[in-house]
Amino acid sequence: MKSSTIILAVVLLSPTYSYADVLNPAEIKQTVIGKRVLLATRFGIEFPLVYKTNGSVAGDGSGTGLGKFFAPKETGKWWIKGQELCQKFPTWYNGRTQCFTLERLGGNKLKWKSKDGRSGIASLN
């Protein structure tokens, strides 16, 4: 009985991701500012986002064919909170703030992961 309680406690207390592998705030800035970040989508299309030094992030999916699902272009705000890159767009994601960690995978690839378990791959261009 004790061992099952300990296992359950370990599972419940485990973080959704480890901060050991994620980029720190300075690395996040160096990695994304002024770059085109191409998010891989479930449709096999890369969706471009550009993070600017003034704290704005511009997304333009007009060339991806995803415009039938949402507004193809939008500019929002980005910032760093702890070790997470956060962003908020006026209408995308229903205007909700999205925060996630970034982990360098090698080459120009990054893994992003949110606390709710969503994750994906992005490449830098």
C-alpha positions in Angstrom: 0.0 0.0 0.0 2.8 2.4 0.8 4.6 1.9 -2.5 1.5 2.6 -4.5 0.9 5.8 -2.5 4.5 6.9 -3.2 4.2 6.2 -6.9 1.0 8.2 -7.1 2.6 11.1 -5.2 5.5 11.1 -7.6 3.2 11.1 -10.6 1.0 13.9 -9.2 3.9 16.0 -8.2 5.9 15.7 -11.4 6.1 18.9 -13.4 4.6 19.0 -16.9 8.0 19.7 -18.2 11.6 20.0 -16.9 13.2 23.4 -16.8 16.6 21.7 -17.2 16.3 21.5 -21.0 14.4 24.7 -21.8 15.9 27.9 -23.1 16.4 30.6 -20.5 15.0 34.2 -21.1 18.2 35.5 -22.8 18.4 32.4 -25.1 14.7 32.8 -26.0 15.3 36.4 -27.0 18.4 35.5 -29.0 16.6 32.6 -30.7 13.4 34.3 -31.8 13.9 38.1 -32.1 14.0 39.1 -35.8 13.6 35.5 -37.0 10.8 33.8 -38.8 9.6 30.9 -36.6 7.9 28.3 -38.7 5.4 26.3 -36.7 4.7 22.8 -38.0 0.9 22.3 -38.2 -1.1 19.1 -38.2 -1.9 19.8 -41.9 1.8 19.4 -42.9 2.1 23.2 -43.4 4.6 25.5 -41.7 3.0 28.6 -40.2 5.3 31.6 -40.0 5.5 34.0 -37.0 8.0 36.9 -36.8 8.9 38.1 -33.3 10.1 41.8 -33.4 12.2 43.7 -30.9 9.3 46.0 -30.1 7.3 43.2 -28.5 5.0 42.5 -31.5 4.6 39.2 -33.2 3.2 39.0 -36.7 1.7 35.9 -38.2 0.8 35.5 -41.8 -0.8 32.3 -42.9 -2.3 33.7 -46.1 0.0 31.6 -48.2 -0.7 28.4 -46.3 -4.3 27.8 -47.2 -5.4 27.8 -43.6 -7.3 31.1 -44.0 -10.6 29.2 -44.1 -10.0 28.3 -40.4 -9.1 31.7 -39.1 -8.0 35.2 -40.0 -4.9 34.6 -42.2 -2.9 37.6 -40.8 -2.7 39.0 -37.3 -0.3 41.0 -35.1 -0.1 40.4 -31.4 2.2 40.9 -28.5 4.9 38.7 -27.1 6.9 38.7 -23.8 8.9 36.4 -21.6 7.5 35.2 -18.3 9.9 33.1 -16.3 11.3 30.6 -18.8 8.3 30.8 -21.1 7.7 32.7 -24.3 4.1 34.1 -24.1 2.0 35.6 -26.9 -1.4 37.1 -27.2 -3.3 37.9 -30.5 -6.5 39.9 -30.8 -8.6 37.0 -32.2 -6.3 33.9 -32.6 -6.8 31.4 -29.8 -9.9 33.5 -28.9 -7.6 36.3 -27.6 -6.2 34.1 -24.8 -2.6 34.3 -23.8 -0.5 31.3 -24.9 2.8 30.5 -23.0 5.3 27.7 -23.7 8.8 26.7 -23.2 11.3 26.3 -26.0 13.9 23.6 -26.3 16.6 23.5 -28.9 16.6 20.2 -30.8 19.6 20.8 -33.0 20.2 22.7 -36.2 17.3 25.1 -36.8 14.7 23.1 -34.9 12.9 23.9 -31.6 10.4 22.0 -29.6 7.7 24.1 -27.9 5.6 22.8 -25.0 2.8 24.3 -23.0 1.9 23.4 -19.4 -1.3 21.8 -20.6 0.7 19.2 -22.5 0.4 20.6 -26.0 3.7 20.5 -27.9 5.1 20.8 -31.4 8.1 21.5 -33.5 9.2 24.8 -35.0 12.1 25.7 -37.3 13.9 29.0 -37.6 14.3 30.8 -40.8 
